[in-house]
């Protein structure tokens, strides 16, 4: 049996509650909590997007990355993150409901621990294999690992926001950084990696798009921090690549998926070109000083943010959960609802 098809007997199953994966149970409970918090009116649009990510998208997405479960070292760290995630996510949402300050920072701090565990698991996975080979199967796993690692930046940014550590930025930029690295840094890499797991044979276009998804969020952050020109170029390249990815998924991936999943994943993918067009327009306006089509930051939060959170993020993550493609060589596919020992 080849190394690619050998069963990892050290793999640790995702913890369960009543036979249901903790990641799935947490996402379901988180969805109820998010609906209540969003309708109560205590959260801004930015905060609602952040709450949706930590309550629903991260647990559901992380569970899919670990299908089938990771090996022992990475699996131990991942399991610890999964167990801590529901409480840490709830505390984070609590930090958004109280006034920013030491108390809010303390409530948000456990999320730093959860994301740190996920990042450590990703680094162990990378160290156990060649991180980037000529086949898109390895590219898919690398982009998934990037998705597990990036939320650490988001969690630290939120603590900084609550402590008013903003350097030379406006406070809202720090909060948007926390949102950015949950969506562009987590949801997008996870969706990209899951799409890659469905592919057969080498696909150079996928590898290029995956590389942009891995490097784009960090490069954009560097540009925003230090150079308007780097920001303009990185935002432009990233938005074009992500829009192309949406079209690629619709044309290459969706036709081979089950009907219900195809509808949701296809709709999610189609939201990407629209959302990225808005991002590109805003980037041009920020670079030139002349907002394009009135795309100020408030409009971007309302339009781009809603498309990313609900159109791309929620539809995509729920869609992929209906039939989760496994890592190459495992020959298994997990379908919702997830119960261990079926």
TITOR-225764 format. One record per residue (C-alpha): x, z, y; residue number from 1; residue in one letter. Coordinates in steps of 0.5 Angstrom, whole numbers, plus 500, padded with zeros to 3 digits. Layout:
! TITOR-225764
    u    w    v  resi  resn
    X    Z    Y   NUM     A
...
//
This chain:
! TITOR-225764
    u    w    v  resi  resn
  500  500  500     1     X
  503  498  507     2     X
  504  503  512     3     X
  498  501  516     4     X
  493  502  511     5     X
  496  509  508     6     X
  491  514  509     7     X
  494  520  513     8     X
  493  526  509     9     X
  495  531  515    10     X
  489  528  519    11     X
  485  534  522    12     X
  478  533  523    13     X
  474  534  529    14     X
  471  540  530    15     X
  464  540  528    16     X
  457  545  530    17     X
  452  544  524    18     X
  455  538  522    19     X
  455  535  528    20     X
  462  533  532    21     X
  463  538  538    22     X
  465  532  542    23     X
  458  529  541    24     X
  454  536  541    25     X
  458  537  548    26     X
  456  530  551    27     X
  449  531  549    28     X
  449  538  552    29     X
  453  536  558    30     X
  448  530  559    31     X
  442  535  560    32     X
  446  539  564    33     X
  448  533  569    34     X
  441  531  569    35     X
  439  538  572    36     X
  445  539  577    37     X
  444  532  579    38     X
  437  533  581    39     X
  437  540  584    40     X
  441  536  590    41     X
  447  541  590    42     X
  452  535  588    43     X
  454  530  593    44     X
  455  523  590    45     X
  462  524  589    46     X
  461  530  585    47     X
  456  527  581    48     X
  460  522  579    49     X
  466  527  577    50     X
  461  532  573    51     X
  458  526  569    52     X
  465  524  567    53     X
  467  531  565    54     X
  461  533  562    55     X
  459  527  558    56     X
  464  521  558    57     X
  470  525  557    58     X
  468  528  550    59     X
  464  522  548    60     X
  470  518  549    61     X
  475  522  547    62     X
  472  523  540    63     X
  472  516  539    64     X
  479  515  541    65     X
  480  520  535    66     X
  476  516  530    67     X
  479  517  525    68     X
  482  524  526    69     X
  489  524  529    70     X
  495  527  524    71     X
  497  534  524    72     X
  501  535  530    73     X
  497  531  535    74     X
  490  533  531    75     X
  492  540  533    76     X
  492  539  540    77     X
  486  535  540    78     X
  482  540  536    79     X
  484  545  541    80     X
  482  541  547    81     X
  475  539  544    82     X
  474  546  543    83     X
  475  548  550    84     X
  472  542  553    85     X
  465  544  554    86     X
  467  551  557    87     X
  472  548  562    88     X
  467  542  564    89     X
  462  547  565    90     X
  467  551  570    91     X
  469  545  573    92     X
  462  543  575    93     X
  461  551  577    94     X
  467  549  582    95     X
  463  544  585    96     X
  457  548  587    97     X
  461  554  590    98     X
  465  553  597    99     X
  472  551  596   100     X
  477  556  596   101     X
  481  560  591   102     X
  475  562  587   103     X
  473  554  586   104     X
  480  553  584   105     X
  480  558  579   106     X
  474  555  576   107     X
  477  548  576   108     X
  484  551  573   109     X
  481  551  565   110     X
  480  543  566   111     X
  488  542  567   112     X
  489  546  560   113     X
  484  541  557   114     X
  487  535  560   115     X
  494  537  559   116     X
  492  538  551   117     X
  489  531  551   118     X
  496  528  554   119     X
  500  532  549   120     X
  496  529  544   121     X
  497  522  546   122     X
  505  523  547   123     X
  505  526  540   124     X
  502  519  538   125     X
  506  515  542   126     X
  512  518  539   127     X
  510  517  532   128     X
  510  510  533   129     X
  513  504  536   130     X
  509  504  543   131     X
  508  497  544   132     X
  509  491  539   133     X
  507  484  539   134     X
  500  485  536   135     X
  494  487  540   136     X
  493  493  535   137     X
  499  497  538   138     X
  497  495  545   139     X
  490  498  544   140     X
  493  504  541   141     X
  497  505  547   142     X
  492  504  552   143     X
  488  509  549   144     X
  493  514  549   145     X
  494  512  557   146     X
  487  514  557   147     X
  488  521  554   148     X
  494  522  559   149     X
  491  520  566   150     X
  486  525  566   151     X
  491  531  567   152     X
  492  527  574   153     X
  485  528  576   154     X
  485  535  574   155     X
  491  537  578   156     X
  488  533  584   157     X
  481  537  584   158     X
  485  544  584   159     X
  489  541  590   160     X
  482  539  593   161     X
  480  546  592   162     X
  486  550  595   163     X
  486  545  601   164     X
  493  542  599   165     X
  492  535  601   166     X
  499  533  604   167     X
  498  527  609   168     X
  491  525  606   169     X
  484  526  608   170     X
  481  531  603   171     X
  476  526  601   172     X
  482  522  598   173     X
  484  528  594   174     X
  477  529  591   175     X
  476  521  590   176     X
  483  521  586   177     X
  480  526  581   178     X
  474  521  580   179     X
  479  515  580   180     X
  483  518  574   181     X
  477  520  570   182     X
  474  513  571   183     X
  480  508  572   184     X
  484  513  568   185     X
  480  515  562   186     X
  474  511  561   187     X
  477  504  563   188     X
  483  505  558   189     X
  478  508  553   190     X
  473  502  553   191     X
  479  497  553   192     X
  482  500  547   193     X
  476  500  543   194     X
  475  493  545   195     X
  482  492  542   196     X
  481  495  536   197     X
  475  490  534   198     X
  480  484  535   199     X
  483  480  529   200     X
  490  477  530   201     X
  495  477  536   202     X
  492  476  543   203     X
  496  475  549   204     X
  491  475  554   205     X
  489  482  551   206     X
  496  485  551   207     X
  497  483  559   208     X
  490  486  561   209     X
  491  492  557   210     X
  498  493  560   211     X
  495  492  567   212     X
  490  497  565   213     X
  495  502  563   214     X
  500  501  569   215     X
  494  500  575   216     X
  492  506  576   217     X
  498  509  577   218     X
  501  504  581   219     X
  495  504  586   220     X
  496  511  587   221     X
  503  510  589   222     X
  501  505  594   223     X
  495  509  597   224     X
  501  515  598   225     X
  507  511  601   226     X
  505  503  602   227     X
  499  500  605   228     X
  502  493  602   229     X
  503  496  595   230     X
  496  499  595   231     X
  494  492  597   232     X
  498  488  592   233     X
  496  493  586   234     X
  489  494  588   235     X
  488  486  588   236     X
  492  485  582   237     X
  488  491  578   238     X
  481  488  581   239     X
  482  481  578   240     X
  485  484  571   241     X
  479  488  570   242     X
  474  483  572   243     X
  477  478  568   244     X
  477  484  562   245     X
  470  484  563   246     X
  469  477  562   247     X
  473  477  556   248     X
  469  483  553   249     X
  463  479  554   250     X
  466  473  551   251     X
  471  475  545   252     X
  468  482  543   253     X
  461  483  544   254     X
  458  477  540   255     X
  461  480  534   256     X
  458  487  535   257     X
  451  490  533   258     X
  446  488  537   259     X
  444  495  540   260     X
  452  496  542   261     X
  453  489  544   262     X
  447  490  549   263     X
  450  496  552   264     X
  457  494  552   265     X
  456  487  555   266     X
  452  490  561   267     X
  458  495  562   268     X
  463  489  562   269     X
  459  485  567   270     X
  458  491  571   271     X
  466  491  572   272     X
  467  484  576   273     X
  461  486  581   274     X
  465  493  582   275     X
  472  490  582   276     X
  469  485  588   277     X
  467  491  592   278     X
  474  495  591   279     X
  478  488  593   280     X
  473  488  599   281     X
  475  495  601   282     X
  482  494  599   283     X
  482  488  604   284     X
  479  492  609   285     X
  483  498  609   286     X
  490  493  609   287     X
  487  489  615   288     X
  484  495  619   289     X
  477  490  619   290     X
  472  493  614   291     X
  469  487  609   292     X
  462  486  609   293     X
  461  493  612   294     X
  465  496  606   295     X
  467  503  609   296     X
  468  509  604   297     X
  461  511  604   298     X
  459  505  602   299     X
  464  504  597   300     X
  462  511  594   301     X
  455  509  594   302     X
  456  502  591   303     X
  462  502  587   304     X
  462  509  585   305     X
  455  508  582   306     X
  457  502  578   307     X
  463  505  575   308     X
  459  511  573   309     X
  453  509  571   310     X
  453  501  570   311     X
  460  501  567   312     X
  462  508  565   313     X
  455  511  562   314     X
  453  505  559   315     X
  460  503  556   316     X
  461  510  553   317     X
  454  510  550   318     X
  455  503  547   319     X
  461  504  544   320     X
  459  510  541   321     X
  453  507  537   322     X
  459  504  532   323     X
  466  506  534   324     X
  471  501  531   325     X
  477  505  528   326     X
  484  504  528   327     X
  487  498  525   328     X
  488  499  517   329     X
  483  505  516   330     X
  477  500  514   331     X
  472  505  517   332     X
  467  505  522   333     X
  464  511  525   334     X
  456  510  527   335     X
  452  515  531   336     X
  450  520  530   337     X
  456  523  527   338     X
  456  528  522   339     X
  462  530  518   340     X
  461  530  510   341     X
  456  524  510   342     X
//
